[in-house]
Amino acid sequence: MSIPIAPPELPTTLGALRQSGYESKSVREELRANLEQRLIEGRPLTSAVLGYEDSVLPQLETALLAGHDIILLGERGQAKTRMIRSLVELLDEWLPIIEGSEVRDDPYAPISAYAISLLGEKGDDTPIAWVHRTRRFAEKLASPDTSMADLIGEVDPIKVAGGLFLDDPRALSYGLVPKSNRGIFAMNELPDLSERIQVGLLNVLEERDVQIRGHLVRLELDVLVVATANPEDYTNRGRLITPLKDRFGSQIRTHYPYEITTEIAIIHQEAKLPTSSKPIKVPWFIDDIVARVSHVARKSHVISQSSGVSVRLSIANYETVVANALRRTLRTNDDSVVPRVSDLSAMVQSTQGKIEFDTMDDSDSDQVIAALVSLSVRQCFAEHVLLEEAPDIVEAFSSEAIVHTGDDLPDKDYLAILAAMPALEVPVRRIAGPGASNGELASAAEFILEGLYLTKRLAKDASGARALYRSRNR
């Protein structure tokens, strides 16, 4: 991402800044004022996160209006980091600082030894630089080896070797928190910090200052701290010290999408589909089934719910199913790329590694994933398909008819099935929709056959993604 260049009309010296009428605001005042304007205009806090409009986002807005430091509690894949990063949009576009300052010193109230010295030397001629809001955000993934130097700072041996004394404030090299002054600092997976480092954050959250070991230096920081944590680590294992918990003004619980339609919308927003010279058309029931697999997994007693089932699972599964359909289309030379139920078997590779099992060996994961997919197909079929022609289709199979399907068969094979079985053609065309392509008809045919099998009206002999549907009476 390119770094925005400050407009040339912005003041470049302290004197010019004063003459412009600029007034300093704390980062909380900035966020509050810009959020108030959004609310007055009826604009959302962020458009980058779906499914939180009536739950998480109102709480986040309240916390920002209150000026609180915030901790977001939620399992993986609940858009916590994305929400935090979106807060940058609430900052003013440009911020003046004393040029060369490591801690983004306010020209009207500098805190570092460098800025105070420069201001005393040059007065109104002190040079001013402008920082874009996209650069006022710092993020750190907590880990047990995170050090105090990483977050707060330490003596820089290179500066000491250059002639500065150890107790000279100019010999300090600042960590991420001081460098986030007048901005937002985010700490992901906060409980993974060692207790010693957690203690080092206490002053930042309460007294708004940092104290660096061995130095009588105190920096009055203006920083909004936002953290994330898994609820299990935060509440059950005692990995976060109580005084640090107490210093967060607001604790907000995130969640997975409540509705399948919301999960589908997130998939469409986030999925990166392969480029192809042929059009990609994903039937509505494939959208539903892929999203439903994650919802079913979140309720399964076999899958660890403490680690969560990320929305990233839905996105990866969707991309995999479309890619498998593309692989077939390239070989069969069909006119369009249309995923089928048989392509869902490819989700094993994108699901493994994204879910954890509670009570079983990972060697059985293929069967569990297949069961999740089957349950999702059955639920989708039962909820959305009213198949008045089902008795006629079942009757057609009673006369020794069998149907072969598979993720390697061309569309024309399915058109031949429809021509030979008129009872199946009518519902297939209805589900595929007006003007459906050959690929969409083939996909709808597979969906109906699989639905009839899962609702125990047809029998099925399966081998991988290949299947043979037949009468249950044979």
NORGIKA-V57933 format. One line per field, one symbol per residue. psi: psi as a letter, one per 40 degrees, with the letter a starting at -180 (. if undefined). burial: I if it has 16 or more other ideal C-beta (glycine too) atoms within 10 Angstrom, else O. Layout:
psi = ???
burial = ???
This chain:
psi = hihihhieeiieiddddddeehhiiiddddddddddddddefiidieehieedecddddddddddefiiihhhiiifffddddddeddeeiidihhihhehdffhhdegididddddddddebeehihihhideefhihhhiidehidddddiihhdddddeeiidehdeeihiadddeehfahhhhifdeeiidddddeeddddcefiihhhehghhhgighhhhiiihddddddefehidddddehdhhhhiiihdidddddddddddhgiiiieiihhhiddddddddddddddeehedhhedeihidddddddddddddddddddddefidihhiiddeddeeddedheeiiidfiiededddddddddddddddddddehhgdedddddddeefeiihhiieeiidddddddddegdddddddddddiifiidddddddddddddddddefeiihhihbeiihhiiee.
burial = OOOOOIOOOOIOIIOOIOOOOOOOIOIIOIIIOIIOOOOOOOOOIIOOIIIIOOOIIOIIIOIIOOOIIIIIIIIIIIIIOOIIIIIIIIIOOOIIIIIOIIIIIIIOOIIIOIIOOIIOOOOOOIOIIIIIIOOIIIOIOIOOOIOIOOIIIIIIOOIOOOOIOOOOIOIIIIIIIIIIIIIIIIIIIIIIIIOOIIOIIOIIIOOOOIIIOOIOIOIOIIIIIIIIIIOIIIOOOOIIIOOIIOIIOIIIOIOIIOOIOIIIIIIOOIIOOOOOOOOIIIIOIIIIIIIIIIIIIIOIOOIOOOIIIIIOIIIIIIIIIIIIIIIIIOOOOIOIIIIIIIIIIIIIOIIOOIIOOOOOOOOOIOOIIIOIIIIIIIIIIOOOIOIOIIOOIIOIIOOOIOIOIIIOIIIOOIOOIIOOIOIIIOIIIIIIOOOIIIIIIIIIIIIIIIIIIIOOIIIIOOOOIOIOIIIOOO
